[in-house]
Amino acid sequence: MQFKSQIVVLGAKASKGEFNGRPFDSTTVYYQADLQDGENFAGQVGAEIKWGTSFNFEKIKNQKYPFMADVVMEQVSNGKTTVTIIKELTPVAAK
């Protein structure tokens, strides 16, 4: 299931290499998220979400952080757990 949203991107990190003979290549985006409602929760946090390979990091590494972005996200599952990933991320021009 895909859906569109707008997020505040706080930072990003590329990871590429090999570990124990297995290659890895990803981009992690850190974004601003609200804490859940509750007696012991208040404010916001930085959360993380995956966005494809390290190639995507190159698209945003020179942005001035934090920045607003339009995103297309998708919920995917392996049959046991469901995670949300970014399919597209487009920085929104500052007004």
N, C-alpha and C positions, 0 to 999 in steps of 0.2 A: 504494500500500500504506500503510495507516494502522496506527499502533501507539501504545501509551500508555507514558508514562515519568514520572519525577519528576526535576526539575532544581532547582538553586540559581540563582535569578535574581540577577545582580549589578547589573544596570542595564537601562535601556531608552531608546530614542531614537525620536522621531517625525520624519519628513521629509515635507514637503508643499510643493508649489510648482510652478514651471515652469522648464524649462531648455531653451534653444534652441527655444522654441515647443512643447515636449512636456511635458504635465503628469506629475507623479509624486506618489505618496502611499503611504507605507509606515511600518511600525513595525519596528525592529530590537531584538531582545532579546539581551542579553549574559548568558551563563550560564557556570557553572563546568564545565570539562571536564578529564578526565585526559589527560596526555600519553601517547603511545604507548610501549609497552615498548621498551627499547633501551639500548645502552651509553651513548649521549649524550643521553638523555632522563630527566628526573626531575620528579615533582610534577604540578602542575595549571596550567591557563591559563584565561583568559577567551576564550570563543569566541562567535560571533554567529550568529543565525538569524533569518529574516524571519517576521513575524506579521501578515499582512494590511495594512490601511490604518492611517493615523494615529489613527483612531477607537479602535483597540485600546489605544494608548498611554494614552488617557484612563481606561481601566479599571484601570490599575495605577500611574499616576503618583504617587499618594499613599501607596503602600505603603512600609513601612520596609525599606530594602534593606540587605543581601541577604535574600531570602526564598525559601522552598521553594514549588514549584508543581507541580501535576499538569498534564501536558500530553498532548494528542493531537497527534502529528506525522504527516506524510505525506511519502513520497518521491515526487517528481515528476520528469519528464524531458522534454526537448525533442527526444529522439531521439539526442542526442550526449552530453549531460551530465545527471547526476542530482543533484538537490539535495533537502535536507530542509527542510520548512517547518512552522511551528506552525499547527495548525488551531484548537485550543482551549487556553487557559491559565487555570487556576484556582488562585489562591493557597491554600496550605494553612495553616490556623490554627496559630500557634505553640503548642507544648505547655508 
